[in-house]
Amino acid sequence: MTLSSFKLSKFFSTAAVALAAVAGAAHAETYEGVHPLTSAESRADVAAGGVVVARIGNPYATGVDAGPMHAPVAANSRETVRAEAVATARNADPYAEGASSGVAPIVAGAVDRATVRAEAYAAARGHALPL
């Protein structure tokens, strides 16, 4: 049986591909991961932990999906917080610190109150103000 040149070249190319595949499979490496698998827990312990975590819910949920809210635990008693709030409310200046904690004096302005009122009225009506 004689093979034509076309059939012969097809036969050799198929044989070359097959040899390359066999050679590649013989030298292939296996991936064993970054770290070897070592576990101190048994499969039953891991499965039980998974069930507990699955029942906790979504820790990233917000709003309605977050579920019921838990009451915050206060470090101070209710009476202590109330007493501090009353003392702060009775303070003259709640934003005062150090030397500025006293009552600010009322400083009289250089402009008469009636003049300021008249200028505000004129500005509200769209009249030009004298400069």
Secondary structure, 3 states (H helix, E strand, C coil): CCCCHHHHHHHHHHHHHHHHHHHHHHCCCCCCCCCCCCCCCCHHHHHHHHHHHHHHCCCCCCHHHHCCCCCCCCCCCHHHHHHHHHHHHHCCCCCCCHHHHCCCCCCCCCCCHHHHHHHHHHHHHCCCCCC
